[in-house]
Amino acid sequence: MLSVIGIILISFVFLQGDRISEEIVLKSNNSHDIELNFDGKGIGYYKIFMPEFAGNQVFIQILDKNQNIISEEIVQTKMSVGYFDFEKSGIYTAKITNPSENQINLQVEFGDANSENMIPPGVMILVGGVMIIVSSYMRLKNYKIEQPDENIS
């Protein structure tokens, strides 16, 4: 029960984080920027989904407020999720570029994973998991299998 409550709390905390999502049509060799203000220090994420995936690829860069590259990746799958660390408050940018010859439809989500607030629910899940293992061990410790008599006549 403790693990289930922890899982529900983690999903609630994750949904509380700041995020922005957009649907984009990227033409050949074009790029699109998404900006979001991050507070403090933490872990950010981006999710890219290509509903009409046909083997295309996109290039994504995460830039800080000084336009320094924090993270970059080539996405070659229908859906990709990436994480990055941010150290300071400020506006961070996800720059998505289409290097292919074809137009690509994208759904992009960019946000804060709110990882600092996930620690207490994570501990609840850990304690619940340990309790399940201990209770299973206690039940199986005294469990005996009866063997049939060899000579039944």
Secondary structure as the mmCIF struct_conf table of DSSP 4:
data_model
#
loop_
_struct_conf.conf_type_id
_struct_conf.id
_struct_conf.beg_label_comp_id
_struct_conf.beg_label_asym_id
_struct_conf.beg_label_seq_id
_struct_conf.end_label_comp_id
_struct_conf.end_label_asym_id
_struct_conf.end_label_seq_id
HELX_RH_AL_P HELX_RH_AL_P1 LEU A 2 GLN A 16
BEND BEND1 GLY A 17 GLY A 17
STRN STRN1 ARG A 19 LEU A 26
HELX_LH_PP_P HELX_LH_PP_P1 LYS A 27 LYS A 27
TURN_TY1_P TURN_TY1_P1 SER A 28 ASN A 29
STRN STRN2 SER A 31 PHE A 38
BEND BEND2 GLY A 40 LYS A 41
STRN STRN3 GLY A 42 PHE A 49
TURN_TY1_P TURN_TY1_P2 PRO A 51 GLU A 52
BEND BEND3 ALA A 54 GLY A 55
STRN STRN4 VAL A 58 LEU A 63
TURN_TY1_P TURN_TY1_P3 LYS A 65 ASN A 66
STRN STRN5 ILE A 69 VAL A 75
BEND BEND4 THR A 77 LYS A 78
STRN STRN6 MET A 79 PHE A 86
BEND BEND5 LYS A 88 LYS A 88
STRN STRN7 GLY A 90 THR A 97
BEND BEND6 SER A 100 ASN A 102
STRN STRN8 ILE A 104 ASP A 112
HELX_RH_3T_P HELX_RH_3T_P1 SER A 115 MET A 118
HELX_RH_AL_P HELX_RH_AL_P2 ILE A 119 LYS A 141
TURN_TY1_P TURN_TY1_P4 ASN A 142 ASN A 142
HELX_LH_PP_P HELX_LH_PP_P2 ILE A 145 ASP A 149
BEND BEND7 GLU A 150 GLU A 150
#
